[in-house]
């Protein structure tokens, strides 16, 4: 019996700087020790991306800059969300402003890296996203923490989703602050062990592996606003 070849994860690289595109592809190749990825094409803007997408060249993940001519990263992500929602988006940009990062998070991107990345960064990001997870640089996590600091209920549980119990929504709201788990337990009038149990159940339910991942999910889904 012949073994079927495992399908490669298809990528597209979108950046208006040719040198950076080439360098990023080289990083991807260096990280790809198991030969899991295939770069389908490069594009220099969102408009160029639109022109190159086809049934025969449909990537699983698009690696994209924000500052581009014709059609920037925000417009490109909005367009992809509308017409190709199955494509995962990894932003790679020098833009590290709170406004830009949070705008991208609300658009549902799967990852955000700075352009000063190393081989290990791109490897971990592609690995996480190809496994239906999320990957964000440390500065993104810092922005989320700063924005949410001291605001466990201001804006709070803005969107009540039937999939979550009231206890789960309360925990999610408190997790999106800088309170420790012990302090969260005090707020919820339960033991730290009980909070650990609630947290682990939420991790399993949502497929996240960390407090940051839970906070990212809460922001993207509109469960918590700030």
Wavefront OBJ file of the C-alpha trace (Angstrom):
o trace
v 0.000 0.000 0.000
v 1.380 3.429 -0.995
v 1.548 6.111 1.666
v -0.247 9.327 0.698
v 1.911 12.422 0.885
v 0.899 14.783 3.661
v -0.655 17.999 2.344
v 1.569 21.016 2.760
v 0.332 24.194 4.432
v 0.129 26.873 1.768
v 1.392 30.395 2.443
v 1.310 33.795 0.756
v 3.605 36.697 1.665
v 2.239 40.253 1.256
v 4.593 43.209 1.744
v 5.503 46.177 -0.438
v 9.237 45.731 0.226
v 10.717 43.118 -2.074
v 13.821 42.639 0.079
v 11.756 41.945 3.187
v 9.538 39.457 1.312
v 12.614 37.556 0.164
v 14.105 37.619 3.645
v 10.869 36.410 5.223
v 10.606 33.530 2.765
v 14.183 32.579 3.619
v 13.272 32.564 7.325
v 10.269 30.351 6.577
v 12.457 27.907 4.670
v 15.028 27.823 7.488
v 12.269 27.145 10.019
v 10.658 24.494 7.834
v 12.831 21.541 8.856
v 9.947 19.115 8.293
v 9.067 20.570 4.877
v 5.508 21.371 5.946
v 5.068 24.695 4.145
v 4.764 25.876 0.566
v 4.931 29.546 -0.409
v 2.391 29.892 -3.225
v 3.136 33.483 -4.158
v 4.268 36.935 -3.084
v 2.251 40.156 -3.376
v 3.207 43.790 -2.876
v -0.180 45.051 -1.635
v -3.709 43.993 -0.848
v -4.733 44.766 -4.414
v -1.944 42.563 -5.737
v -3.058 39.832 -3.322
v -6.635 40.021 -4.644
v -5.384 39.644 -8.204
v -3.239 36.617 -7.393
v -5.791 34.688 -5.346
v -7.531 31.930 -7.262
v -8.938 28.474 -6.701
v -5.575 27.092 -7.785
v -3.601 29.455 -5.533
v -5.543 29.699 -2.293
v -3.255 29.944 0.771
v -4.063 28.615 4.223
v -2.145 31.453 5.890
v -1.361 34.960 4.633
v 1.647 36.727 6.169
v 0.979 40.436 5.764
v 2.356 43.891 6.506
v 0.096 46.803 7.488
v 1.685 49.805 5.768
v 1.206 49.130 2.035
v 0.106 51.224 -0.948
v -3.218 50.875 -2.802
v -4.797 48.613 -0.190
v -3.250 48.545 3.290
v -3.263 45.748 5.844
v -6.512 46.800 7.529
v -8.404 46.967 4.239
v -6.860 43.687 3.130
v -7.859 41.866 6.315
v -11.406 43.214 6.068
v -11.613 42.040 2.455
v -10.236 38.589 3.305
v -12.689 38.266 6.196
v -15.559 39.002 3.831
v -14.576 36.886 0.849
v -12.133 34.290 2.187
v -12.855 33.860 5.915
v -11.079 30.491 6.052
v -7.698 32.078 5.367
v -5.738 32.696 8.582
v -3.825 35.975 8.809
v -0.445 36.579 10.457
v 0.522 40.267 10.642
v 4.248 41.033 10.457
v 4.758 44.761 10.873
v 6.840 47.482 12.489
v 3.580 49.085 13.658
v 3.411 48.494 17.401
v 0.915 51.199 18.372
v -1.939 50.271 20.685
v -4.519 51.504 18.202
v -3.117 49.464 15.322
v -2.670 46.273 17.328
v -6.143 46.426 18.864
v -7.755 47.201 15.511
v -6.133 44.098 14.031
v -7.170 41.953 16.995
v -10.777 43.050 16.545
v -10.522 42.026 12.895
v -9.739 38.496 14.048
v -6.129 38.017 12.967
v -4.456 34.841 14.204
v -1.025 36.267 14.918
v 1.018 39.466 15.190
v 4.810 39.718 15.007
v 7.297 42.548 14.733
v 9.534 42.678 11.653
v 12.663 42.046 13.727
v 11.768 38.363 13.926
v 14.062 35.362 14.128
v 13.697 31.868 12.687
v 12.259 30.574 15.959
v 9.572 33.283 15.985
v 8.246 32.428 12.550
v 8.432 28.715 13.300
v 6.393 29.020 16.483
v 3.877 31.371 14.884
v 3.237 29.171 11.839
v 3.074 26.068 14.015
v 0.462 27.624 16.314
v -1.680 29.073 13.527
v -1.574 25.920 11.376
v -2.888 24.046 14.431
v -5.837 26.469 14.734
v -4.199 28.422 17.528
v -3.002 32.006 18.027
v 0.459 33.530 18.290
v 1.273 37.064 19.410
v 4.520 38.851 20.181
v 5.148 39.889 23.786
v 4.452 43.554 23.057
v 0.926 42.643 21.913
v 0.239 40.848 25.180
v 1.551 43.900 27.012
v -0.848 46.194 25.158
v -3.792 43.965 26.046
v -2.783 43.857 29.710
v -2.309 47.624 29.862
v -5.639 48.348 28.215
v -7.500 46.027 30.522
v -5.732 46.898 33.753
v -8.208 47.798 36.429
v -11.222 47.281 34.177
v -12.716 43.906 35.081
v -16.268 45.103 34.733
v -16.137 48.501 32.989
v -17.538 47.478 29.649
v -17.468 44.041 31.198
v -19.461 41.244 29.676
v -20.662 43.278 26.748
v -21.790 40.315 24.682
v -23.463 37.514 26.631
v -22.931 34.323 24.700
v -25.157 31.348 25.466
v -22.161 29.025 25.378
v -20.856 30.564 28.611
v -22.244 30.397 32.106
v -22.373 33.505 34.291
v -19.467 32.128 36.322
v -17.390 31.629 33.174
v -18.109 35.156 31.968
v -17.114 36.582 35.344
v -13.862 34.624 35.310
v -13.062 35.682 31.734
v -13.663 39.319 32.644
v -11.354 39.083 35.667
v -8.690 37.122 33.789
v -8.462 40.108 31.413
v -7.027 42.252 34.214
v -3.739 42.110 36.089
v -5.296 40.485 39.158
v -3.543 37.313 40.267
v -5.521 34.082 40.359
v -5.564 34.310 44.176
v -7.072 37.809 43.951
v -9.565 36.589 41.360
v -10.613 33.831 43.771
v -11.203 36.461 46.458
v -13.345 38.534 44.082
v -15.392 35.477 43.152
v -15.657 34.303 46.789
v -14.256 30.859 45.984
v -10.994 29.072 46.692
v -7.932 29.438 44.421
v -8.243 25.723 43.648
v -11.799 26.273 42.395
v -10.619 29.113 40.160
v -7.900 26.839 38.799
v -10.581 24.319 37.929
v -12.752 26.942 36.198
v -9.721 28.231 34.287
v -8.566 24.799 33.115
v -12.100 23.969 31.965
v -12.207 27.192 29.922
v -8.801 26.433 28.400
v -10.093 23.050 27.248
v -13.398 24.483 26.055
v -11.790 27.193 23.932
v -8.651 25.349 22.882
v -6.271 27.899 24.421
v -3.219 27.160 26.517
v -2.567 30.319 28.496
v -4.104 33.326 30.212
v -2.981 35.501 27.297
v -4.694 33.173 24.838
v -7.916 33.404 26.845
v -7.681 37.220 26.924
v -7.095 37.332 23.154
v -10.133 35.147 22.573
v -12.271 37.344 24.827
v -11.263 40.495 22.935
v -11.699 39.005 19.477
v -15.120 37.582 20.269
v -16.391 40.749 21.917
v -16.867 39.078 25.297
v -14.772 41.810 26.905
v -14.464 45.403 25.741
v -12.188 48.198 26.902
l 1 2 3 4 5 6 7 8 9 10 11 12 13 14 15 16 17 18 19 20 21 22 23 24 25 26 27 28 29 30 31 32 33 34 35 36 37 38 39 40 41 42 43 44 45 46 47 48 49 50 51 52 53 54 55 56 57 58 59 60 61 62 63 64 65 66 67 68 69 70 71 72 73 74 75 76 77 78 79 80 81 82 83 84 85 86 87 88 89 90 91 92 93 94 95 96 97 98 99 100 101 102 103 104 105 106 107 108 109 110 111 112 113 114 115 116 117 118 119 120 121 122 123 124 125 126 127 128 129 130 131 132 133 134 135 136 137 138 139 140 141 142 143 144 145 146 147 148 149 150 151 152 153 154 155 156 157 158 159 160 161 162 163 164 165 166 167 168 169 170 171 172 173 174 175 176 177 178 179 180 181 182 183 184 185 186 187 188 189 190 191 192 193 194 195 196 197 198 199 200 201 202 203 204 205 206 207 208 209 210 211 212 213 214 215 216 217 218 219 220 221 222 223 224 225 226
